Every structure is written in structure tokens, then in C-alpha cells.
């Protein structure tokens, strides 16, 4: 059996801070007694190069991943539900660490402040719904562009202003079996009143009574309050109450009329009215023929009077009195007070009547 010799091989060692101040020769090993890491030199780099990276235990405080003082570039730390790798040379700077955990789009899936995966706010969009994501008979449909919506037929139930509404009920939505007495339509036909067109009609959209069947209404069916003054029911018919004691009214040819009064014309001297055979006034004429007649005075050439050859001389507006009769009169009131007045003829008031012309003398008080 061969002899086995055991030798103890030790490498250069010291603290990690000491390592960073020296340059290890090519192939020279260095071991840090505090961080327990092994390095190999290249003859150029201070501290040498780490031999293998390591995964550090989770940090004691969330977000305090830089507290691992033994971390070397390339090391990985599991912290707050994700992995971070030291990509810089200074472990104490947060920017030296890169998140190498599961990547998310932050649109549909994101991380919480505690680095836990969650469905992002508004992350469920129409494109995320599949046709099988809704129950086919559940009244909901899914569209990858528009999203979820109510599955309405658009006929009885419609979407209006983003609200589900009942479509207006039209004739095609009502069965004829739902129509009862007095109505007709349904099953596509417009609903209307089932009326006899011989007696009923429509004024625009209002039902009106256009005629009554013969012998439908009798006097006995009328309310007692239907008849007003001057009407009575006699022998089952309506008639007019005539106060004919003076013969003023009668019925001629089924029509109420005035009886003839003073023939076809009134012959009173002061009436000029013409009536027909029924006593109805057909014409009338003014009784006044002339309001005033008198001589035309030269002092008032614009005032129209009869010619100067008139039998009468004088006018109401005269101020000059020529060839006129002036009468001195004494008048007294009820108390016995008297006054002397002078009257001068000023013309006539002429009135035309059926009996002829009347003339009333007019005097001017001067």
C-alpha cells in the first residue's frame, strides 16, 4: 500500500477591506475571513475576482437589500418576494441592484408596494375576454373589442343611452288573444276601437258620434234637466211653449215665427220701419230729413244753407240780423223769477215720417 502524505495548503487571507487594497498575482488565491469568500488574482485588479456568486438569505427588513455588506457583484438577494442581483460595485447603493424577478407588463399584471403580483387596476380589458367566458344562456355576451354587454334582442328590450329599456309596445308585440271586447288589432295590426262606422267616426284621433240609429232616442229617455226655458214635452215629443195671448208668435211650416205686426209696414207717424209677412224687420230709415234749414248769410259763405230765396231767413250761427223777426219774450222759473229774452228765427228742424214732412221752428236766444 502506498504511503499517503497529507499536507495543509493555506491561501492568502485577510479581511474583505484588506483584500480591496492589494492586487493578487495571476492565479493567486485570496480568502476573506469576515465575508468568507474566495477570490483569484489576475495581476491587475485590486481585490481579485470572485470565484462563483452566491444567493444571500432574505434581508431582515423589507426593501433593505443593500444591508448585505458581503455582497459581491453578481450576487443575488431574495428580498420582498423578488430577486435582485448586484450589477454595480457598490452594494450600498440601491441603483447598483437590478430586479431579476418575474417581469410584468404593469398593464394587466403589476407588483404591489410589497412586491406581490396583482391584477392591475383596469387590467381586465375586452381583449382579455373569450367567447366561453360567459354563460351562453345567461343574458351576457363578451366581445374582444367592446367588452361585456347585455344580450338583448333589440326588439322587445333595447339598449338606449347605455341603459336597458323596454321597447315601446307596438301592434306586432301584442297578441290578438290579449284584445278583449270593443277593441281590435294585435299580431301586427294597429289596435283600434271596434265601432260601427255608420254611427261612429274619428275627429283627428278622437272618437265621435256621427249619427244615431232611427228611433233610438225617445223623449222618455231624456233627463228632466235636459230641457231649458221655453221647451216642454207633450205627447212624447219636444215642443215650444208659446205665449200667444197677444198673437205675437205662431208656428208656420214647423218653424217658430213672429206673426205679422201692422201689416208689412208700420204706419205710425214717427216710425219708418219695414217688416215682412212674418213680422221680421227688413229695413229702416232715418226720420230726420234735414237737421236745420235756413237762409245762407253772406257773412258765412262756407256754411251751406238753402238758397236765399228760401221761405225762411236766419241761421243758428248768425251774428248779423237782417230782415229778421226778433221776438221779445218774458220767461219765469218756478220761483217766479222773470227774465227778458230776445228770440230770433234760426230755421227749422225737418223730420221725415211715413205721414210726410214735419217742420219744427228753431229760435236763437240773443
Secondary structure, DSSP 8 states (H G I E B T S, - for coil): -----------EEE-HHHHTTSB--TT-EEEETTT--EEE--SSSBT-EESS--EE---SSTT-GGG-TT--TT-EEEETTEEEEE-SS-TT-GGGEEE-S----SSSEEE-TTS-EEE-TT---GGG--GGGS-TTTTEEEETTTEEEE---SSSEEEETTEEEE----GGGS-GGG--TTEEEETTEEEEE---TTTEEEETTEEEE----TT---GGGS-TTS--TTEEEETTEEEE----TTS-EEEETTEEEE---STTB---TT--EEE-TTS-EEEE--SEEEEEE-B--GGGTTS--B-TTSS----TT-----S--EEEEEEE-TT--EEEEEEEEEEEEEEEETTEEEEEEEEEE-
